[in-house]
């Protein structure tokens, strides 16, 4: 089976968040099962080319339709972490992917619409006919639409189409010009049964198109699938999703056990596992030295997160103040795209400067993230909503107990130490329901109480989490089963 994954990100070469980890993890898992897999991403000027080997030009000269003209694209092929990657770089006055960033540009909709048309033009001109094209989020949601509306008429009839919804908070809502740009007729496409946005009568919803035109639609956890079908977490697409319920499923993400392995992680001070758990204390000591925290017998409660409303920024701010008052030490590593949110956390950073029990590091630092997970006793995940979440899985792998809100993928992976029907050896964290300070405090206080009063029980929670299987194995098999179904 030949599978082409198309996305805006793929770790380690282009990563801004969990999407990059998903594409990397699933692609590696599929390849390990003997499937032919390639990933197509834009050739950003900020791409980690040091992670790509054997990079060389590939395919025929590529000219991609853009309104009434054509733009030449350079196409290169290489290997990244054992995965075949195709990089498409347009040579245009707009400099679509020469911005020094992956996202956050005013013309993001136009940039990724062009990429969607370009990748299909490449597959068509190169004569590549994958069995499955796996699309991800709104950035590539035009791909299924273009296959059905344009490329089927050109003889591209083989690929089955799967679209994964990683976060319905971002849907790619655009004006009609984005359709004209890629060669689609706005009058035909902007109808309620096609790409017309449910709430803006003059707007196109790209993600809606991906849902309607795909053979299969998935999201990244069973609980998030239920939430977006039946609650406001569906962000206005509930009706579209219910109409497609027959082809919709929630498949829980995994994490890459080669990248996240506390036994062999080169980024941490001392490797450890269940049978060498005391070595975790070395990592705790080194993190305190690096961040200027006092070396005392206190639990470290950490936040490693994107800083935005979805991730629960109000409760993060509260936790940074509350944890030191409750006898612990608080650490935060995160970056905000929104200038107002960034300013808010910089004020908090200034407030906590010099505090021996609190440190905020604002920015993205992959090495420090590994070190925080390796040192932390607790990892706080107070999300407003959470499609899947990798943070809780990584935390457990590194012997840090998650304190999380019971939503989406968090509800599927974190099982409360005190409440629930799981056997004790399956309990691995603390949950709260209400998005309030009191809700977070209730779970946090229970976790801190156990750490101080019953360290052996807390140690067992760590071990329970470390032994939980969050690898890609189960998820990869579910996707293979899904691909087989849509190919019949």
C-alpha positions as CSV (number, residue, x, y, z in Angstrom):
1,X,0.0,0.0,0.0
2,X,1.3,3.5,-1.0
3,X,0.4,6.3,1.4
4,X,1.1,10.0,0.9
5,X,0.7,12.2,3.9
6,X,0.2,15.9,3.3
7,X,0.5,18.5,6.0
8,X,1.8,21.9,7.0
9,X,4.2,20.2,9.5
10,X,6.3,17.1,9.9
11,X,8.8,16.8,12.8
12,X,11.7,17.2,13.0
13,X,12.1,19.2,9.9
14,X,9.0,21.5,10.3
15,X,7.3,21.6,13.6
16,X,5.2,24.2,15.3
17,X,3.1,21.9,17.5
18,X,1.4,18.5,17.9
19,X,0.5,18.2,14.2
20,X,4.2,17.8,13.3
21,X,4.6,15.0,15.9
22,X,1.4,13.3,14.6
23,X,2.6,13.2,10.9
24,X,6.1,12.1,12.0
25,X,4.8,9.4,14.4
26,X,2.2,7.9,12.1
27,X,4.4,8.0,9.0
28,X,7.2,6.1,10.9
29,X,4.7,3.7,12.3
30,X,3.3,2.9,8.8
31,X,6.7,2.5,7.3
32,X,7.7,0.1,10.2
33,X,4.7,-2.0,9.1
34,X,6.1,-2.3,5.6
35,X,3.9,0.3,3.9
36,X,5.4,2.7,1.3
37,X,5.0,6.1,2.9
38,X,6.0,9.6,1.9
39,X,5.2,13.0,3.4
40,X,4.8,16.2,1.4
41,X,5.3,19.6,3.1
42,X,6.2,23.1,1.9
43,X,9.8,24.0,1.6
44,X,9.9,26.7,4.2
45,X,13.0,28.8,4.4
46,X,13.1,27.9,8.1
47,X,13.1,24.2,7.4
48,X,15.5,22.0,9.5
49,X,17.5,20.9,6.4
50,X,20.1,19.6,8.8
51,X,17.6,16.8,9.5
52,X,17.2,15.9,5.8
53,X,19.6,13.6,4.1
54,X,20.2,12.8,0.4
55,X,18.2,15.9,-0.7
56,X,18.0,16.1,-4.5
57,X,15.7,17.5,-7.2
58,X,12.9,15.2,-8.2
59,X,10.2,14.9,-10.9
60,X,9.5,17.0,-14.0
61,X,9.5,20.8,-14.1
62,X,6.5,21.9,-12.1
63,X,4.3,24.9,-13.0
64,X,1.3,25.3,-10.7
65,X,-1.9,27.2,-11.6
66,X,-2.4,30.4,-9.7
67,X,-5.4,32.5,-10.8
68,X,-4.7,33.1,-14.5
69,X,-1.0,32.4,-14.4
70,X,1.3,29.6,-13.4
71,X,4.1,29.6,-10.8
72,X,7.2,27.5,-11.1
73,X,8.0,25.3,-8.1
74,X,11.2,23.5,-7.2
75,X,10.5,19.9,-5.9
76,X,13.1,18.1,-3.8
77,X,13.2,14.6,-2.2
78,X,15.1,13.4,0.8
79,X,15.0,11.3,3.9
80,X,14.1,12.6,7.4
81,X,14.3,10.2,10.3
82,X,13.8,7.3,7.9
83,X,10.8,8.9,6.2
84,X,10.7,9.9,2.5
85,X,9.9,13.6,2.3
86,X,8.9,15.7,-0.7
87,X,9.5,19.5,-0.3
88,X,7.7,21.9,-2.6
89,X,9.1,25.4,-2.9
90,X,7.4,28.0,-5.2
91,X,9.5,30.6,-6.9
92,X,7.1,33.5,-6.7
93,X,7.0,37.2,-5.9
94,X,4.8,36.4,-2.9
95,X,7.5,34.3,-1.3
96,X,4.8,32.1,0.1
97,X,7.2,30.0,2.3
98,X,10.1,32.4,2.6
99,X,8.8,34.1,5.8
100,X,11.0,32.5,8.5
101,X,7.8,31.0,10.1
102,X,5.4,28.2,9.4
103,X,2.2,30.0,10.4
104,X,0.9,33.4,11.5
105,X,1.1,35.3,8.2
106,X,-1.9,37.4,7.0
107,X,-2.1,35.3,3.8
108,X,-1.9,31.9,5.4
109,X,-5.1,30.9,3.6
110,X,-3.6,31.8,0.2
111,X,-0.3,30.1,1.1
112,X,-1.7,26.8,2.0
113,X,-4.3,26.8,-0.8
114,X,-1.4,27.1,-3.2
115,X,0.4,24.3,-1.5
116,X,-2.6,22.0,-1.8
117,X,-2.8,22.6,-5.6
118,X,0.9,22.3,-5.9
119,X,1.2,18.9,-4.3
120,X,-1.5,17.5,-6.4
121,X,0.0,18.9,-9.5
122,X,3.3,17.3,-8.5
123,X,1.7,13.9,-8.0
124,X,-0.2,14.1,-11.3
125,X,2.8,15.3,-13.4
126,X,5.2,12.8,-11.7
127,X,2.8,10.0,-12.4
128,X,2.5,9.1,-8.7
129,X,-0.7,7.3,-7.8
130,X,-0.8,6.7,-4.1
131,X,-3.5,4.4,-2.7
132,X,-4.3,6.8,0.1
133,X,-3.7,10.6,0.5
134,X,-3.9,11.5,4.1
135,X,-4.7,15.2,4.7
136,X,-4.4,17.1,8.0
137,X,-6.3,20.1,9.2
138,X,-7.5,23.0,7.2
139,X,-4.1,23.6,5.6
140,X,-4.6,20.6,3.2
141,X,-8.4,20.3,3.4
142,X,-8.7,21.6,-0.2
143,X,-6.8,18.5,-1.4
144,X,-9.9,16.2,-1.4
145,X,-12.0,18.9,-3.0
146,X,-9.4,19.4,-5.8
147,X,-9.1,15.6,-6.3
148,X,-12.8,15.2,-6.9
149,X,-13.5,18.5,-8.7
150,X,-10.3,18.8,-10.9
151,X,-8.0,15.8,-10.9
152,X,-10.5,13.0,-11.3
153,X,-11.3,14.6,-14.7
154,X,-7.6,14.3,-15.5
155,X,-7.5,10.6,-14.8
156,X,-6.5,10.7,-11.1
157,X,-9.0,8.2,-9.8
158,X,-7.0,5.8,-7.7
159,X,-6.4,7.7,-4.4
160,X,-8.7,7.3,-1.5
161,X,-8.9,10.3,0.8
162,X,-8.6,10.6,4.5
163,X,-8.7,13.8,6.5
164,X,-7.7,14.1,10.1
165,X,-9.1,17.0,12.2
166,X,-6.5,18.0,14.8
167,X,-8.3,21.1,16.2
168,X,-11.6,22.5,15.0
169,X,-10.7,25.9,16.5
170,X,-9.0,26.5,13.2
171,X,-11.1,25.9,10.1
172,X,-9.6,28.0,7.2
173,X,-12.4,30.4,6.7
174,X,-11.7,32.5,3.6
175,X,-13.2,34.7,0.9
176,X,-14.3,33.3,-2.5
177,X,-11.0,34.4,-4.1
178,X,-9.2,31.4,-2.5
179,X,-11.4,29.1,-4.7
180,X,-10.6,31.2,-7.9
181,X,-6.9,31.0,-7.0
182,X,-6.9,27.2,-7.2
183,X,-9.2,26.9,-10.2
184,X,-12.5,26.2,-8.6
185,X,-15.8,27.9,-9.4
186,X,-17.0,29.9,-6.4
187,X,-20.6,29.9,-7.6
188,X,-20.6,26.1,-7.8
189,X,-18.7,25.5,-4.6
190,X,-20.2,28.1,-2.2
191,X,-23.4,26.2,-1.4
192,X,-24.6,24.8,1.9
193,X,-23.9,21.2,0.7
194,X,-20.3,22.1,-0.3
195,X,-17.9,24.7,1.1
196,X,-20.1,27.5,2.2
197,X,-19.3,28.4,5.8
198,X,-22.3,27.6,8.2
199,X,-22.2,31.1,9.8
200,X,-20.8,33.5,7.3
201,X,-22.8,33.5,4.1
202,X,-20.1,35.1,2.0
203,X,-17.2,32.9,3.2
204,X,-15.6,29.6,2.3
205,X,-14.9,27.0,5.0
206,X,-11.9,24.9,3.8
207,X,-12.1,22.3,6.6
208,X,-15.8,21.7,5.8
209,X,-14.7,20.9,2.3
210,X,-12.2,18.4,3.6
211,X,-14.8,16.7,5.7
212,X,-17.4,16.4,2.9
213,X,-15.1,15.3,0.1
214,X,-13.0,12.8,2.0
215,X,-13.7,9.0,2.1
216,X,-12.9,8.9,5.8
217,X,-12.6,11.6,8.5
218,X,-10.9,11.1,11.8
219,X,-10.0,13.1,14.8
220,X,-7.4,12.5,17.4
221,X,-9.2,10.9,20.3
222,X,-12.6,9.1,20.9
223,X,-13.7,11.7,23.5
224,X,-13.0,14.7,21.2
225,X,-14.9,12.9,18.4
226,X,-18.0,12.7,20.7
227,X,-17.6,16.3,21.9
228,X,-17.4,17.8,18.4
229,X,-20.4,15.9,17.2
230,X,-22.7,17.0,20.0
231,X,-21.4,20.1,21.8
232,X,-20.2,23.6,21.1
233,X,-16.7,22.2,20.9
234,X,-17.6,21.4,17.3
235,X,-17.2,25.1,16.6
236,X,-20.1,25.3,14.2
237,X,-19.4,22.2,12.2
238,X,-21.5,19.8,14.3
239,X,-24.2,19.5,11.6
240,X,-21.6,18.8,8.9
241,X,-19.9,16.2,11.1
242,X,-23.2,14.5,12.0
243,X,-24.1,14.3,8.3
244,X,-20.7,12.5,7.8
245,X,-20.9,10.4,11.0
246,X,-20.9,7.1,8.9
247,X,-17.3,7.9,7.9
248,X,-16.1,9.6,11.1
249,X,-14.0,8.1,13.9
250,X,-11.8,9.1,16.8
251,X,-8.3,7.5,16.8
252,X,-6.1,8.3,19.8
253,X,-2.7,9.6,19.0
254,X,0.5,8.0,20.2
255,X,4.0,9.4,21.0
256,X,7.3,8.4,19.4
257,X,9.1,6.2,21.9
258,X,12.5,6.8,20.2
259,X,12.1,10.6,20.8
260,X,10.6,10.3,24.2
261,X,12.6,7.7,26.0
262,X,13.8,8.5,29.6
263,X,16.2,5.6,29.5
264,X,18.3,6.9,26.6
265,X,17.3,10.6,26.1
266,X,20.5,12.5,25.3
267,X,18.9,15.8,26.4
268,X,18.5,14.9,30.0
269,X,21.1,14.7,32.8
270,X,20.6,11.1,33.8
271,X,18.6,8.3,32.2
272,X,16.1,6.4,34.3
273,X,13.2,3.9,34.2
274,X,10.9,2.1,36.6
275,X,13.8,0.0,38.0
276,X,16.1,3.1,38.3
277,X,13.5,5.7,39.4
278,X,15.9,7.3,42.0
279,X,17.9,8.6,39.0
280,X,15.0,11.0,38.3
281,X,16.2,13.0,41.3
282,X,19.4,13.9,39.4
283,X,17.4,15.5,36.7
284,X,15.4,17.4,39.3
285,X,18.6,18.8,40.8
286,X,20.0,19.8,37.4
287,X,16.8,21.6,36.4
288,X,16.8,23.6,39.6
289,X,20.4,24.6,39.0
290,X,19.6,25.7,35.4
291,X,16.5,27.7,36.4
292,X,17.8,29.1,39.7
293,X,15.3,27.3,41.9
294,X,16.1,26.5,45.5
295,X,17.3,23.0,46.2
296,X,14.8,21.9,48.8
297,X,12.5,18.9,49.3
298,X,9.5,20.1,47.3
299,X,7.5,18.8,44.3
300,X,8.0,20.4,40.9
301,X,4.7,21.2,39.1
302,X,5.4,22.1,35.5
303,X,3.5,23.5,32.5
304,X,4.9,22.8,29.0
305,X,2.5,24.2,26.5
306,X,1.6,26.6,23.8
307,X,0.2,29.7,25.6
308,X,-3.3,30.4,24.3
309,X,-6.9,30.3,25.4
310,X,-7.5,26.7,24.4
311,X,-4.6,25.5,26.6
312,X,-6.1,27.2,29.7
313,X,-3.9,30.2,30.0
314,X,-6.0,31.7,32.9
315,X,-5.5,28.6,34.9
316,X,-1.8,28.4,34.0
317,X,-1.3,31.9,35.5
318,X,-3.2,30.9,38.6
319,X,-1.1,27.8,39.0
320,X,2.2,29.7,38.8
321,X,1.0,31.6,41.9
322,X,-0.8,28.8,43.7
323,X,1.9,26.1,43.6
324,X,4.5,28.0,45.5
325,X,1.9,29.0,48.1
326,X,1.0,25.3,48.5
327,X,4.5,24.1,49.2
328,X,5.7,23.2,45.7
329,X,7.8,24.7,42.9
330,X,6.3,25.9,39.7
331,X,8.0,25.9,36.2
332,X,6.5,27.0,32.9
333,X,7.9,26.7,29.4
334,X,5.7,28.1,26.6
335,X,5.4,30.5,23.8
336,X,2.5,32.7,22.7
337,X,1.7,33.9,19.2
338,X,-0.8,36.5,20.4
339,X,1.1,39.6,21.5
340,X,-1.5,40.3,24.3
341,X,-1.1,36.8,25.7
342,X,2.7,37.1,25.5
343,X,2.6,40.4,27.3
344,X,0.5,38.9,30.1
345,X,2.9,36.1,30.7
346,X,5.9,38.5,30.6
347,X,4.2,40.5,33.3
348,X,3.9,37.3,35.4
349,X,7.5,36.4,34.6
350,X,8.6,39.8,36.0
351,X,6.4,39.3,39.0
352,X,8.1,35.9,39.7
353,X,11.6,37.0,39.0
354,X,13.9,36.0,41.8
355,X,11.3,33.8,43.4
356,X,13.2,30.6,44.4
357,X,10.1,28.5,43.9
358,X,8.9,29.7,40.5
359,X,10.4,30.1,37.0
360,X,8.8,31.0,33.7
361,X,10.7,30.5,30.4
362,X,8.9,32.1,27.5
363,X,9.8,30.7,24.2
364,X,10.3,27.3,22.5
365,X,13.2,25.2,23.7
366,X,13.0,21.5,22.8
367,X,16.0,20.5,25.0
368,X,14.5,22.3,28.0
369,X,11.2,20.6,27.4
370,X,12.8,17.2,27.8
371,X,14.6,18.3,30.9
372,X,11.4,19.6,32.5
373,X,9.5,16.4,31.9
374,X,12.5,14.4,33.3
375,X,12.5,16.5,36.5
376,X,8.8,17.2,37.1
377,X,6.7,15.5,39.7
378,X,3.5,16.9,38.3
379,X,2.6,18.3,34.8
380,X,-0.4,20.6,34.7
381,X,-2.7,20.5,31.7
382,X,-5.8,22.8,32.4
383,X,-7.1,22.9,28.8
384,X,-10.4,24.6,27.9
385,X,-10.7,21.8,25.3
386,X,-8.1,19.3,24.1
387,X,-8.5,17.2,20.9
388,X,-5.8,14.7,22.1
389,X,-2.8,16.1,23.8
390,X,0.6,14.7,23.8
391,X,1.8,16.4,27.0
392,X,0.1,14.0,29.4
393,X,1.5,11.0,27.5
394,X,5.1,12.4,27.5
395,X,4.7,13.4,31.2
396,X,3.7,9.8,32.2
397,X,6.5,8.3,30.1
398,X,9.0,10.4,32.2
399,X,7.4,9.6,35.6
400,X,5.5,12.9,36.0
401,X,1.9,12.7,37.1
402,X,-0.5,14.7,35.1
403,X,-3.1,17.0,36.6
404,X,-5.5,17.6,33.8
405,X,-9.0,18.7,32.9
406,X,-11.4,15.9,31.9
407,X,-11.8,16.8,28.3
408,X,-11.0,15.2,24.9
409,X,-7.9,13.1,24.8
410,X,-7.1,13.9,28.4
411,X,-10.2,12.0,29.5
412,X,-9.1,9.1,27.3
413,X,-5.6,8.8,28.8
414,X,-5.6,10.2,32.4
415,X,-7.4,8.1,35.0
416,X,-8.0,9.7,38.4
417,X,-6.1,8.3,41.4
418,X,-9.1,8.7,43.7
419,X,-12.2,8.5,41.6
420,X,-13.3,6.2,38.8
421,X,-13.7,2.5,38.0
422,X,-10.1,1.7,37.0
423,X,-8.0,-0.7,39.0
424,X,-5.3,1.0,41.1
425,X,-2.5,-0.1,38.7
426,X,-4.3,1.7,35.8
427,X,-4.7,5.0,37.7
428,X,-2.1,7.5,36.7
429,X,-3.1,11.1,37.5
430,X,-5.6,13.6,38.7
431,X,-8.6,15.1,36.9
432,X,-11.0,18.0,37.4
433,X,-14.1,18.9,35.5
434,X,-14.9,22.6,35.8
435,X,-12.8,25.2,34.1
436,X,-12.3,27.3,37.3
437,X,-9.5,28.0,39.7
438,X,-11.4,25.9,42.3
439,X,-11.6,23.0,39.9
440,X,-7.8,23.0,39.2
441,X,-7.1,23.5,42.9
442,X,-9.2,20.5,43.9
443,X,-7.1,18.2,41.7
444,X,-3.8,19.9,42.5
445,X,-4.3,19.8,46.2
446,X,-5.0,16.1,46.1
447,X,-1.8,15.5,44.1
448,X,0.3,17.6,46.4
449,X,-1.2,16.0,49.5
450,X,-0.3,12.5,48.2
451,X,3.3,13.6,47.4
452,X,3.9,15.0,50.9
453,X,1.9,12.5,53.0
454,X,2.2,9.1,51.1
455,X,5.3,9.2,48.9
456,X,5.1,5.4,48.2
457,X,1.6,5.8,46.7
458,X,2.8,8.7,44.7
459,X,5.7,6.7,43.4
460,X,3.3,4.0,42.3
461,X,1.2,6.5,40.3
462,X,4.5,7.5,38.5
463,X,5.1,3.8,37.7
464,X,1.6,3.2,36.6
465,X,1.9,6.1,34.1
466,X,5.4,5.0,32.9
467,X,4.0,1.5,32.2
468,X,1.0,2.7,30.2
469,X,1.4,2.0,26.5
470,X,1.1,5.3,24.6
471,X,3.2,4.1,21.6
472,X,1.9,4.5,18.0
473,X,1.4,0.7,17.6
474,X,-2.4,0.6,18.3
475,X,-3.1,3.8,16.4
476,X,-1.1,2.7,13.4
477,X,-3.1,-0.5,13.2
478,X,-6.4,1.4,13.4
479,X,-5.3,3.6,10.5
480,X,-4.3,0.6,8.4
481,X,-7.7,-0.9,9.0
482,X,-9.3,2.4,8.0
483,X,-7.3,2.6,4.8
484,X,-8.2,-0.9,3.9
485,X,-11.9,-0.1,4.4
486,X,-12.0,2.9,2.2
487,X,-10.1,1.1,-0.6
488,X,-12.6,-1.7,-0.9
